[in-house]
Amino acid sequence: MASAGAAFTVEVLGRTLGTFAAIRGLEAQVDVLEYREGGINDVVHRLPGALTYPNIVLSNGLTSRAVEEWFAQTRLGAERHTMTVTFLDSAGKAQRAWSFADAFPIRWTGPTLTAGSTAVAGEELEVAHGGMTMEQP
């Protein structure tokens, strides 16, 4: 469980993209294919199909110039790289890490700025990828 000072750091090619407070999309799903057996109407075989992954959405964060550069490269032709997300506890110690193959950014959302507000403005980054593995932090 994340504590108040916990964060996720994101790296690509050894460059830190930013630090975020929340992440969505850490999941994998196997599609189920149904095959009906001929001549027997009440038998349906269920077989595993393709493994799919949703996009990763990192939010409540602050990105670096590296995000802007990677995003610009993707516009010219997807720059697919391995992206690593590391969960840091409130003491800054790495607790868990995930690696995402063939990752590329697909959406960046800047902070919502309101004059006179004391709330911390956060950015959001959405990344498509081709597979997830758990890593040793």
Secondary structure, 3 states (H helix, E strand, C coil): CCCCCCEEEEEECCEEEEEEEEEECCCCEEEEEEEECCCCCCCEEEEEEEEECCCEEEEEEEECHHHHHHHHHHHHCCCCEEEEEEEECCCCCEEEEEEEEEEEEEEEECCCCCCCCCCCCCEEEEEECCCEEEECC
